[in-house]
C-alpha cells in the first residue's frame, strides 16, 4: 500500500472546511430571506450573530492553508488547489458578510405595519440562493466546467436586480411614506447581487484550481 502524498490529509481538511463554511453561508442567505418574508426577527438576529462563526471558520481555513504552504511546499496541482481553496474561503467569508447585511436591513422592516410587496426581491433571493447552492456543489465535485455554466447565469441575476431597483424607485414615487422601507429593500437587493458576483468569483477560482489559469468569467 503506497504512502499518502505529503500534505494530502491537511488538504482534505481544507476541502472539508470549505464545505462547512459554504453550508453556513448558504443557510445564512436562506435564513435572511425567510426572516424578511416571515417577519421573523429571531431568525434575522441569528443570521447576524452566526456571521462570527463564518468568520472563525475562515480564520481556521487561512491558518491551515498557510501551514500547508509553509510545511509541505506544494507545487503544481496541489499548489493550485491550496491557493484556490483559500480564495474560495475568502469569497465565502464576504458572502457571509453580505447575508448579515441583508438580515440587518431586514430587521427594521418586520416592525412596519405596512410595507411594499416583496415579490420581486424574494424572487431575486430565490435565484441567488440557487446560484450559491449550485456553486457549492461544483466546489465539492471540483467541477470547473459546471462552474463556468453557473457563472454565465449571473446575467439573469443582474436583470432581476435592475427590475427590483426600478420597482422600488417607482414605489417611492407613488408612496413617499414607504421611502425608508424601499431604501432598505434596495440595500438588501444590492447585497444579494454582490453575493451572486462572488459566486462568479468562486467559479473563476475553480477554473484556476483545475488549470492553473486566471480567467474572468463575469
N, C-alpha and C positions, 0 to 999 in steps of 0.2 A: 504494500500500500504506500503510495507516494506521499511525501510530506506536503502539507498545505503551503501555498506560496506565502512568504513573509508579508504580514500586514493584512492577510485576507480576512482574518477574524475581525480585526478592527474596522475594515471597510464594510463588512457585513453589518456591524453595529452602526456604522454611519448610515447605511441604507435604511436600517430599521428606525433610526432616529428621524430620518426624513419622512418615513411613512407615518410615524406617530405625530410628528409636527404637522404634516399635511392633514391628517384626520382632525386634529384640533382646530385647524384653520377652517376646514370645510364645515365643521359643527358650528363654529363661531359665525360664519356668514349666514348659514341657515337659521340659526337662533336669532340673529339680529333682525332678519326679515320677518320671522314668525312673531317676534316680540312686537314689531311695529304693527303687523296686521291684527294681532290679537289684543293689543293694548296691554301687554304683559310686561310690567315694569321689572318684576323679579328676573325674568329671563334676560332682559336687556342688561340689567346690572351684572348678571353672571357673565355675560359676554365681556363687559368692561373688566371685571375682576380677573377672568381667566386669561386675559392677554399677558399677564405676568408669567403664567405658566408657559405660554408660547415663547415669550422672550427667554425664559430659563432654558427651554429645550434648544433654542437657537444658540445660546451660550455654550451648552454642552456639545452641540454639533461642531461649533468652531474649535473648541478645545480639543476634541477628538481628532478633527481634521488636521489641525496644526501638529498634534502629536504624531499622527501617521506620517506627515511630511518630514518632520524632524527625525523620527526614529528609523523609518524604512526607506526614505529617499526614493519614492516610487517614480517610475518612468513609463513612457508610452501610455497604453490604455489605462493602466492603473492610475497614473497621474491625472489623466483626463477625467476619470471617474471621481477622484477625490476632489479636484477643483470644481467639477460640475455639481457634485452634491453640496459643497459649501456655498456655491452660488444659489442653488435651489433653496437651501436653508435660509439664506438672506432674503430671497424673494418671499418665502412663506412668512417670515417674520414681519415684513412690511404688509403683506396681505392681512395678517392678524391685526396690525395697527389700523388698517382701513376698516376692517369689520368692527373693531372697537369704536371707531369714529361713527360708523353707521348707527351703532347702538346708542351712543351719546346724543346724536342729533335726533334719534327717535324718541328718547325718553321724555322730552317736554311735550311731544305730540300726543302721548297717550292720555294726558290730562285734559286735553281740549274737548269741549262739549261738541264741537263740530270741526270738521277739517276736510280738505279736498279729497276727492276719490283717489284711491291708491292703486287702481288697476294697472296703470302704465308703469309705475315704479316697482310694483310686485312682479310684473312681467319681466322687467329688467333684472330684478333679483333672481327670478327663476332661471334665466339664461346664464347669468353669471355663476350661479350655483352649479349648473350643468357643466360649464367650462371648467370650473375648479375640480369637480368630480372626475371629469374626463382626463384632465392633465395629470391628476394624481394617479389614475390608473396607468397612464403612459409612463410615469416615473417608476411605478412598481414593476412594470414589464420591461423598462428600458427601451420603449418603442418610440424611436425618434421619428419614424415615418408617420405614425398616427399623430404625434405631437405637432408636426407641420400642418396636418389637416385641421387640428383643433385651432391652431394659431390663425388659420385662414378665416375661421368663423368670427374673428374679432370685429370684422366689418359689420356684422349683424348687431353686435353689442353697441357699436358706435351709432348705428341708425336708431336703435331703440332709445339710447341715451339722448340723442338730439330731439327725439319725439317727446320724451319726458320734459326736457328743457322747454320746448315750445308749449307744451300743455301747462306747465307751471307759470310761465310768463303770461299766457292767456288767462289763466285762472286769477292771477294777481290783478290783471287789468279789470276783470269782471267783479272780483271780490277783494277790494283792497284790505278788508279786515282779515283776510287769510294770508297776508303777505309774510308774516312770521312763519306760519306753517309751511308755505310754499318754499321759502328760503331754506328751511331745514330739510325739506324733501329734495331740493336741488343739491344740497350738500351730501345727502345720502346717495343720490344718484351719481354724483361725482366720485365718491369713494367706491361705489360699485364698479364704475367704469375703470378706475385705477386698478382694482383687483383683476379685472379682465386683462388689462395691459400687462400685469405681472404674470398672468397665465402665459401670455405670448413670450415673455422673458424666459420663463421656465422651459418652454418649447425650444427656445434657442439654446438653453443650457443642455438640454437632452441631445440636440444635434452636436454640440461640442463634445459631449461625453462619447458619442458614437464615432465621430470623425476627427476630432481634434481641431475642427474649423469653427471660426467665429462667423456666424451668419446673422442677418437681420431679417426677421420674419414679419415684422409689423409694417 
